[in-house]
Amino acid sequence: MQGSRCRRVSRCTRSSKPPRHLGMSSASSTGVSPSQASPETILSVDLYGTALVLEEFGNVIAPGGAGVVIASQSGHGLGALTAEEDASLAMTPADELLGLPMVQPDQVRDSMYAYQLSKRANALRVMAEAVRWGKRGARVNTISPGIIFTPMAKDEMTGPGGEGYRRMIELCPAGRGGTPDEVGTVGALLMGPDGGFITGSDFLMDGGLTAAYRFGELAP
């Protein structure tokens, strides 16, 4: 069982030896987007995969180490969950996550909801893992970007929801999408010594998109 878990972690991280300063980039933890995969695949990669990586690296991270998980603004777009659901997503052992009633096919019927739920879970999971990582003298945080001009975003922009994405960019306070370098700047802060007092936190950087959904022109 342990060997199987290690092989799955290796596929997620593309590395067999975790470095002292562990960063989980979009390549290793963000996974697949709503236009790219079925709900089942999204839950397997974005929910379970991220939880597995966090769990295993949390067992070996060195003192002074730091991790960053790339989640998504989409997690902030999901409605409130119950306290019990939050706790289940945060604390259930990784190998039991996909057995939770709330992630079964009759509850998660479309890819967007699967993605939002997975990204909400990423932030909750990191908050819980920060307690465990702290006992090893390490830190872990989440970044939740909005529309960042990556190949994944381009897939979304040219997919069925492309018009909606362009409208979000137009009406968000920043009036544009973000760049990978901008996300990297926040990641560098969280991974470096200047971020030494930051752990268990989720950094929403979406150009004000969430604010526009709550109080601006994108509000329902």
Phi, psi and omega in degrees: 000315181297319179298320178297317179297319180297321178295321179293320177295319180300321179294326180287322189258343183060026179212139180266345180232114181293131177287166180299315177260097186272121175239123178265104186273179179300331181291332185254343184222341182290319172083229188243152184259171184302327182279352186259343190204166177283163175305319181298316181292318179300316179296322181293320184272305189282326180270295184293315183301314180295318179298320181295315179298314179300316183296314184287316179291332176296340178280341188231354183302139184277157173304136183086355180287163180213145179231150175228127174255131176271109178263233180190150171303333181303329177296331178280344179275351178281142177297167182297138173262166176286162177301324179292320179293318176303313182296322179295316180293327183280324195245344181297132177308143187307316184290352178253355186301315185287356175265356180297140178304325185288350179248013179283158185305330180284348178256331181241095190257352179218160186293325180296316179295321177300319180292313180299316181295319180296318182287326172298318180296323179304312181295318179295319182296316179296320178300316180291318181294331180302328178294315181289317179298325180299330178290343175261005181077026183237166182233156175208138182221171178238142168248131179245089181282156171274225181280109179249134186283082177242170175305324179296317179296323179297324175299317180293320182294331180260002180270190183301331181264016185302319180298320178295321178296317179296325178293321179297318179296317182296323188260356176285153184305323180288337178070019180199169171274171180263176179242155175303325179297324179293321175295319179299325179297317177293320178300319179297320176299312184292328182276339188263180183295332179291343178258020188297342180259007184252119174203151182071020185249155176243122181259109178275117177229092189228019181066019181085013183299315179297321177298320179294326177290329182272321189228002184242205186290345178269358180299140180302000000 
